[in-house]
């Protein structure tokens, strides 16, 4: 009956939703499965699907749930906020409190604007950078994902520095005409791009730790070189910390690596698992946003009271340094356990296990009650809800499939 329930849901989903899913990364064809797992509920480190099967979850809503599923404090905060209303389209005290929490935590952020998604935050940061510098071109890095705004859906061509090419149907060439793409971690290529385009570059946008092509840490000196190049050319440096923000440290990757951008894009953890994102940075840059300045950005649900309540509940607890000590401990244990079975790339509480046949491993883990991302190029996200038990269970399941006695 349970299998029929899932199949029936899939058939209904494909008849109503393009591809049957509301975000492409939820599809599982890349790992050899026709149907995705339909989730019924989550609790702590576990997911339960519509068939009643339970899984240790390493996706954690793609990194958003640092305290795990249905975290009691977050749920109570949202419930309490809902009693007063779900949306006002007017300023609230909670928006101010969340902004203060972000400014206190993130080293480079002096002012911040709340929005609803990482894509919206990245898109708005780019517009702000262009408005502030009065320049059009932007520099991004191959393999870094900054949401699905047209100008950022550009892929690298041949050569050291290439004008962006559309990475999706429906994106006109004109939309990425001013997007320059160079290889990630290639400081020389970035420098060459500045030689060619520096006076016209509004900003450089980069994931300080790439999280969408496997976890790729910055090469020594890479982020520092970008800072130096931007300073010399009057170009703004934008860190996309949607994934790394509040995960690698309370102040994100910029705290961990000691490099301050001019603008920072935040998402996932900042909303406590609800739809909320933000972008912030230097006060003189942020003050160019309407209504203070001439760069327009708006959103009906920006600073939504339910999302701000969730975000405050989470961010206030991240003031405790023990949070990151525990995440580092668990991340290190998971890395050490997985290392014999493939190449592990880890930075703090995010890691990727690279293996030859990821699809086969994914299906095996699912059969053993372990849920990882249905893509080799995504990360496993450690949360405070995980324990040594979940780590060891996962390592044992991987060893069963890839170990020498297989």
C-alpha positions in Angstrom: 0.0 0.0 0.0 2.8 2.4 0.9 4.6 1.9 -2.5 1.3 2.5 -4.3 0.9 5.7 -2.2 4.3 7.0 -3.4 3.7 6.0 -7.0 0.3 7.6 -7.0 1.8 10.8 -5.6 4.5 10.8 -8.3 1.9 10.4 -11.1 -0.2 13.2 -9.7 2.9 15.4 -9.2 4.0 14.9 -12.8 0.6 15.8 -14.1 0.5 19.0 -12.1 4.1 20.2 -11.6 6.8 20.4 -14.4 9.0 17.4 -13.9 7.1 16.5 -10.8 9.2 18.7 -8.5 9.4 22.3 -7.5 13.2 22.5 -7.7 15.3 20.5 -10.1 17.7 19.3 -7.4 14.9 17.3 -5.8 14.6 15.0 -8.8 16.5 11.7 -8.6 17.1 10.6 -12.2 20.8 11.6 -11.9 21.2 8.8 -9.3 19.2 6.2 -11.3 15.7 6.6 -9.7 12.6 7.5 -11.5 10.8 8.9 -8.5 11.9 11.1 -5.7 11.4 10.4 -2.0 8.2 12.2 -0.8 8.7 13.4 2.7 6.0 13.2 5.3 7.8 14.7 8.3 11.2 15.4 9.9 12.4 15.1 13.5 15.9 15.9 14.6 18.4 14.2 12.4 15.7 12.1 10.7 13.3 12.2 7.8 10.2 10.0 7.4 8.7 9.4 3.9 5.1 8.7 3.0 5.8 5.0 3.1 6.8 5.3 6.8 10.5 4.7 6.2 13.0 6.7 8.3 16.3 8.0 7.1 19.3 9.7 8.7 19.2 13.0 6.9 22.4 14.7 5.6 20.7 17.1 3.3 19.0 19.1 6.1 17.0 21.2 3.7 20.2 21.8 1.7 22.0 23.1 4.8 19.3 25.3 6.3 18.6 23.3 9.4 21.5 23.7 11.7 19.4 22.5 14.7 17.7 19.7 12.8 14.1 19.1 11.7 11.2 20.4 13.8 13.6 22.0 16.3 11.3 22.6 19.3 12.5 26.2 20.0 12.1 27.2 16.4 8.7 25.7 16.1 7.5 27.4 19.2 8.9 30.7 18.0 7.0 30.4 14.7 3.8 29.3 16.5 3.9 32.2 18.8 4.5 34.7 16.0 1.7 33.2 13.9 -0.8 34.0 16.7 -0.2 37.7 16.0 -0.5 37.4 12.2 1.3 35.8 9.3 2.1 38.8 7.2 1.8 42.6 7.5 3.6 44.3 4.7 4.7 46.8 7.3 7.8 47.1 9.5 8.0 45.0 12.7 10.3 45.0 15.7 11.4 41.4 14.8 12.9 42.7 11.5 15.0 45.2 13.4 16.1 42.5 15.9 17.1 40.1 13.2 19.0 42.8 11.3 20.9 43.6 14.6 21.7 39.9 15.0 23.1 39.7 11.5 25.1 42.9 11.8 26.6 41.7 15.1 27.6 38.4 13.7 28.9 39.0 10.2 32.2 41.0 10.2 31.6 43.0 7.0 28.0 43.8 7.4 27.1 47.3 8.7 23.6 47.4 7.3 21.4 44.6 5.9 18.2 44.2 3.8 15.9 41.2 4.4 14.5 39.4 1.3 12.8 36.0 0.7 15.3 33.8 -1.2 19.0 33.4 -1.9 18.4 34.1 -5.6 16.6 37.4 -4.7 19.4 38.4 -2.4 22.2 37.7 -5.0 20.3 39.4 -7.8 19.7 42.5 -5.6 23.3 42.6 -4.4 24.5 42.6 -8.1 22.0 45.5 -8.9 23.3 47.4 -5.9 26.9 46.9 -6.9 26.2 48.2 -10.4 24.3 51.1 -9.1 26.9 52.1 -6.6 29.9 51.8 -9.0 28.0 53.0 -12.1 29.5 50.0 -13.9 27.9 47.1 -15.8 30.2 44.1 -15.8 30.5 41.5 -13.1 33.0 38.7 -12.6 32.0 35.3 -11.4 33.6 31.9 -11.2 32.8 28.7 -13.0 31.0 26.2 -10.8 29.8 28.8 -8.3 26.0 29.0 -8.2 24.4 32.3 -7.1 20.7 31.5 -7.8 18.8 31.6 -11.1 18.8 35.3 -12.0 19.6 35.7 -15.7 22.9 37.5 -15.3 24.2 34.8 -13.0 23.3 31.8 -15.1 26.4 32.0 -17.2 28.9 29.2 -17.8 32.6 29.5 -18.7 33.8 29.1 -22.3 37.4 28.4 -23.4 40.2 30.8 -22.6 41.3 32.4 -19.4 38.5 35.0 -19.2 35.4 34.6 -21.3 32.3 36.7 -21.7 29.5 34.6 -20.1 27.4 32.3 -22.2 23.8 31.6 -21.2 23.5 28.5 -19.0 19.8 28.0 -19.5 17.2 28.2 -22.2 15.3 31.5 -21.9 18.3 33.5 -20.9 19.1 35.9 -23.7 22.7 36.5 -24.6 22.2 40.2 -23.8 21.5 39.2 -20.1 24.9 37.7 -19.6 26.8 39.9 -22.1 28.4 41.7 -19.1 29.1 38.6 -17.1 32.8 37.5 -17.1 33.5 33.9 -16.1 36.9 32.5 -15.0 37.9 29.3 -13.2 37.4 29.1 -9.5 40.5 29.3 -7.3 42.6 30.6 -10.3 44.0 33.9 -9.0 46.0 34.4 -12.2 42.9 34.2 -14.3 41.1 36.6 -12.1 44.0 39.0 -12.4 44.0 38.7 -16.2 40.3 39.5 -16.2 41.0 42.7 -14.2 43.7 43.6 -16.7 41.1 43.3 -19.5 37.9 44.5 -17.8 38.9 46.0 -14.4 37.8 49.6 -15.0 34.4 48.3 -16.0 33.9 45.7 -13.3 31.1 46.6 -10.8 31.8 43.6 -8.7 33.3 40.2 -8.2 30.9 37.6 -6.8 32.2 34.4 -5.3 31.3 31.5 -3.0 34.2 31.7 -0.5 33.8 28.0 -0.2 32.3 26.5 -3.3 29.3 24.3 -2.3 27.7 23.5 -5.6 30.5 21.5 -7.3 31.3 19.5 -4.3 32.8 21.3 -1.3 35.8 23.2 -2.7 37.8 25.3 -0.2 39.5 28.5 -1.4 43.1 28.0 -2.4 45.7 29.7 -0.1 45.7 33.4 -1.0 42.8 33.2 -3.5 40.3 35.3 -1.5 43.0 37.7 -0.4 44.0 38.2 -4.1 40.4 39.0 -5.0 40.3 41.6 -2.2 43.5 43.2 -3.4 42.3 43.3 -7.0 39.0 44.8 -6.1 40.6 47.5 -3.9 42.9 48.5 -6.7 40.1 48.7 -9.3 37.3 50.2 -7.2 35.3 47.0 -7.7 33.1 45.6 -5.0 33.8 42.2 -3.6 30.7 40.1 -3.0 30.7 36.9 -0.9 27.8 34.6 -1.6 27.5 33.0 1.9 24.1 31.5 1.4 25.6 28.1 2.2 28.6 29.1 4.4 26.9 31.8 6.4 26.4 30.8 10.1 27.7 27.3 9.1 31.4 27.6 9.0 31.4 30.1 11.9 28.9 32.5 13.4 30.4 35.1 11.1 30.6 32.7 8.1 33.5 32.0 5.8 34.7 35.6 6.1 35.3 35.1 9.8 36.9 31.8 9.2 39.3 33.0 6.5 39.8 36.6 7.7 38.8 38.3 4.4 36.1 40.9 4.4 33.9 41.5 1.3 32.0 44.7 0.6 28.7 42.9 0.3 27.5 39.6 1.6 24.6 37.4 0.4 23.0 35.2 3.1 20.3 32.6 3.1 19.4 29.1 4.5 20.4 29.2 8.2 19.6 32.9 8.5 15.9 32.1 8.1 15.8 29.2 10.5 14.3 26.9 7.9 11.7 29.3 6.6 11.9 31.4 3.4 14.1 34.2 4.3 17.4 35.6 2.9 19.4 38.8 3.2 22.2 40.9 1.7 24.3 43.4 3.6 27.6 45.2 3.7 29.2 48.5 4.0 26.8 51.3 5.1 27.8 53.6 2.3 26.9 51.0 -0.3 23.7 49.8 1.4 22.5 53.3 1.7 22.1 53.5 -2.0 19.1 51.2 -1.7 15.6 52.8 -2.0 14.1 54.5 -0.2 17.4 56.0 1.1 19.0 55.9 -2.4 18.3 55.3 -6.0 18.7 51.5 -6.4 15.3 49.9 -6.3 14.5 46.7 -4.5 11.2 45.6 -2.8 9.3 42.6 -1.7 5.9 42.1 -0.1 7.0 39.2 2.1 10.4 40.6 3.0 10.9 40.4 6.7 7.9 38.0 7.1 7.1 37.7 10.8 7.1 33.9 10.8 10.5 33.8 9.1 12.1 36.5 11.3 10.9 34.6 14.4 12.5 31.4 13.2 15.7 33.3 12.2 16.0 35.0 15.6 15.4 31.7 17.4 18.3 30.1 15.6 20.8 33.0 15.3 20.6 33.9 19.0 21.6 30.3 19.9 24.6 30.5 17.5 26.3 33.0 19.8 27.6 30.0 21.9 31.1 29.0 20.6 30.3 25.4 21.7 27.9 25.2 18.7 30.8 25.4 16.3 33.1 23.2 18.4 30.5 20.5 18.3 29.9 20.9 14.5 33.7 20.7 13.9 33.9 17.6 16.0 31.1 15.8 14.2 32.3 16.9 10.8 35.8 15.6 11.6 34.5 12.3 12.7 32.4 11.9 9.6 35.3 12.9 7.4 37.7 10.4 9.1 35.1 7.6 8.8 34.4 8.2 5.1 38.0 8.8 4.0 38.9 5.2 3.3 36.1 4.9 0.7 36.7 7.9 -1.5 38.0 11.4 -1.6 36.5 13.6 1.1 36.5 17.4 0.8 35.4 19.1 4.1 35.3 22.6 5.5 33.7 22.7 8.9 30.2 21.3 8.9 29.9 20.7 5.2 31.6 17.9 3.2 31.4 15.9 0.0 32.4 12.3 -0.6 33.6 11.8 -4.1 33.2 8.2 -5.5 33.2 6.6 -8.9 29.6 5.5 -8.9 27.7 7.9 -6.8 24.3 6.8 -8.0 24.9 3.2 -6.8 26.1 4.5 -3.5 23.0 6.8 -3.2 20.6 3.9 -3.8 22.5 1.7 -1.3 22.4 4.3 1.4 18.7 4.9 0.8 18.0 1.2 1.2 20.0 1.4 4.5 18.1 4.4 5.8 20.6 7.1 5.0 19.5 10.1 2.9 22.2 12.1 1.1 21.8 14.6 -1.7 20.8 13.0 -5.1 23.8 14.6 -6.7 27.6 13.9 -6.5 28.2 17.7 -6.6 26.3 18.6 -3.4 27.3 18.6 0.2 26.5 16.6 3.3 25.5 19.0 6.0 26.2 18.3 9.7 23.7 19.7 12.2 23.4 19.9 16.0 20.7 17.2 15.8 23.3 14.6 14.5 25.3 12.6 17.0 28.1 10.0 16.9 25.4 7.4 16.4 24.2 8.9 13.1 27.8 9.4 11.9 28.8 5.9 12.6 25.6 4.4 11.1 26.4 6.4 7.9 30.0 5.3 7.8 29.0 1.7 8.3 26.5 1.9 5.5 29.1 3.3 3.1 31.7 0.7 4.2 29.1 -2.1 3.5 28.9 -0.8 -0.1 32.5 0.3 -0.8 34.6 -1.6 1.7 37.3 -4.2 0.8 35.0 -7.1 1.8 32.2 -6.0 -0.6 
